[in-house]
Amino acid sequence: MAFNLEKFFIDIFRPEAGEVVTVVYDLPHGDIADNPAWKERRAMAEEWRKKLTEIFAGRNITVKPVVTYYATGGNNADLPTTCLIDGEETDFNQMINSSSIVIAMPEFSATAPLYYLSKKSDKLRVASMPGVAKFMEETGLSADYAEISKKCKILEAIFNRAIAAEVTFSTGHRCYFDLPAENEALIDDGILHPDRAGGELSLSNLPAGEVFSVPNENEDSRTEGELPEKIGDETAVYVIKHNRVTDVRGSGPAVAELRRKFREDPGWCNIAEFAIGLNDKAKVTGIVLEDEKAGFHWAYGRSDHFGGKNGVENFNSPANVVHVDIVYAKGNPIVCSKLDMIFPDNSRQTLITDGELLV
């Protein structure tokens, strides 16, 4: 069945009379080179904006001209202060504040800064779609988001009962995640109806469908183990102690460069996220935006946009700010073999076996 943008938009946003919709994307410039996927994404953004204008013509919903800005060069780095509308420079925050629905399709993720902007507004909802590709209209974006929301609530309850999790990977590596009660689970079910404006659920990463929490980031954190990642032909193994990356083991130029970055900036070393994706239409292709909705993943770097402690000020420079997800869904080079949630009485519940979600 062909993707129906009108149905998708209404299911996700349930727009009301008087709403203002803005489509946003970033632009290559200087040393930040263009690429074919980025070009396709900009064309997709323009197509969505044109179709939404046609869909809501005469229905008291305003679709503004496309807003662009020069790419930040870093995932979840702070956004520039200005943007472009029809070639004219304008204030970025003012543009956001004049909208009630924002669809962002950038090359470099703007989820963290957009989340803070959405929380400050009593009307704004944001669909953050960094790295989105046209084919996702037929995969993760076409999911039944009412069903995803139900699944998220079931998994959220399990997360909030647990005090820890233990994950085993297809490589044989293991890691224990310390999940304190005060770090309540969050959901991203893709639902951005008007009643979600101004709160924790005012932004969604579409395609959506995950439950996640911030591990214990304190010095007494029991998060410890080894987390593997395949980088081309190389295998990196992140050594974790007290919720920090203390070393990156492995050989080869990619691993060596990764090791250098962790050693040079302490902001990178924080384990920022523990998460399970549950979108049954999500397809693993190497694009993290959708891959992460297909199974277990963790992230390093910035966590303050999830209620954690690691923010821009914890990095050596705003230019170094990252939030990087590493995914182990079925179809990835390394798969989550087993994931157990651990409860206060030391009982366990297995949620994933060989990449398959059991709940």
C-alpha positions, 0 to 999 in steps of 0.5 A, spaced: 500 500 500 502 506 497 504 511 503 498 516 505 502 522 507 495 525 509 493 519 514 500 519 517 500 526 518 493 526 522 494 520 525 501 523 528 499 530 529 491 530 530 492 537 527 487 542 530 484 549 526 489 554 527 495 550 527 502 552 523 506 547 520 513 548 518 518 543 514 525 544 516 532 541 513 539 543 513 544 545 508 551 543 506 556 548 506 564 550 507 567 543 509 561 540 510 560 536 503 553 534 500 552 527 499 546 523 495 542 521 501 542 528 503 540 531 496 534 526 496 532 528 503 532 535 501 527 533 495 523 529 500 522 535 505 520 539 499 515 534 497 512 533 503 511 541 504 508 541 497 503 536 499 501 538 506 500 545 503 495 542 498 492 537 503 490 543 508 488 548 503 482 551 505 482 547 512 485 553 516 491 550 517 497 554 515 503 550 512 509 555 511 515 556 506 520 551 507 525 553 513 533 551 511 539 553 516 547 551 515 548 544 517 552 544 524 556 538 522 555 535 529 549 530 531 545 534 537 550 540 537 546 547 538 542 550 532 545 556 529 541 562 531 539 564 524 535 560 519 533 562 511 526 563 509 525 564 501 533 566 502 531 571 507 535 570 514 531 570 520 531 568 527 531 561 528 527 561 535 522 566 533 521 561 527 520 555 531 515 559 536 511 561 530 509 554 529 505 549 532 508 543 528 515 542 526 517 537 521 525 537 521 529 532 516 536 534 517 543 531 515 545 532 522 541 530 528 537 536 531 533 532 536 536 535 543 536 542 541 529 541 538 527 538 544 528 543 549 525 548 544 518 544 544 518 543 552 518 551 552 512 552 548 505 550 550 503 548 543 509 546 539 510 538 537 516 536 533 517 530 528 525 530 528 527 525 522 535 526 522 537 521 516 530 520 514 530 516 507 524 516 502 524 508 502 522 509 510 515 511 507 514 504 506 517 501 512 518 504 519 513 510 517 508 506 515 507 502 521 500 502 525 502 508 531 496 506 535 499 499 536 506 502 537 503 506 543 500 500 546 507 496 546 511 502 548 506 502 555 507 495 556 515 495 555 515 502 559 512 498 565 517 493 565 523 498 565 520 502 571 520 495 575 527 494 573 533 496 577 538 493 572 539 489 565 544 484 563 545 484 555 549 478 551 551 479 544 552 475 538 560 476 539 560 473 546 561 480 550 556 482 556 554 488 559 550 490 565 546 496 565 545 500 572 538 503 571 536 507 577 529 508 579 529 515 579 531 515 572 524 513 569 523 510 562 521 514 557 517 512 550 517 515 543 511 512 540 510 517 535 504 520 537 504 528 537 497 530 538 496 537 541 495 535 548 503 532 548 505 539 547 510 542 552 512 536 556 516 530 555 513 527 549 513 533 545 518 531 540 518 524 537 524 521 532 520 518 526 520 513 524 518 512 532 517 506 536 522 505 542 522 505 550 529 508 553 532 510 559 538 513 562 543 509 566 546 511 572 551 516 571 554 517 578 560 515 580 557 509 584 554 507 577 554 499 576 554 499 569 560 495 567 562 490 561 564 490 554 560 493 548 562 491 541 561 495 535 562 493 527 566 498 523 567 496 516 571 490 517 574 492 524 571 490 531 571 496 536 570 493 543 568 499 548 570 497 555 565 500 560 566 501 568 562 506 572 558 508 566 564 510 562 567 508 556 574 507 559 578 504 553 576 502 546 579 496 544 581 493 537 586 494 531 585 498 525 585 505 523 577 506 524 578 503 531 584 508 533 581 514 531 575 512 535 579 511 541 583 518 540 576 521 540 574 518 547 581 520 550 580 527 547 573 529 550 570 526 556 563 528 554 564 522 549 565 517 555 558 517 558 553 512 557 547 516 555 541 511 553 539 504 554 533 502 549 529 497 546 526 499 539 519 495 537 517 498 530 515 492 527 515 495 520 522 498 521 528 495 516 535 495 518 539 498 513 545 501 516 541 508 517 540 509 525 534 513 525 530 507 523 535 501 525 534 503 532 527 502 532 528 495 530 531 492 537 536 493 542 541 499 542 545 504 547 548 510 546 554 514 548 555 522 549 549 527 551 544 525 555 541 531 558 535 531 553 533 525 556 533 527 563 540 525 564 546 529 566 551 530 560 550 536 557 553 541 552 558 543 558 561 536 559 564 536 552 571 540 551 567 544 545 560 545 543 563 542 536 564 536 539 557 534 542 555 527 540 549 522 542 551 516 538 546 510 538 549 503 536 544 498 534 544 490 535 537 489 532 536 483 527 540 484 521 545 488 524 553 485 524 552 484 531 546 482 534 543 482 541 543 474 543 539 475 550 537 481 554 534 480 561 531 485 565 533 485 573 528 486 578 529 488 586 528 481 588 533 479 583 528 475 579 529 476 571 525 477 565 528 476 558 525 481 553 530 479 547 532 472 544 537 472 538 534 479 536 527 478 537 523 482 542 519 477 546 514 482 549 
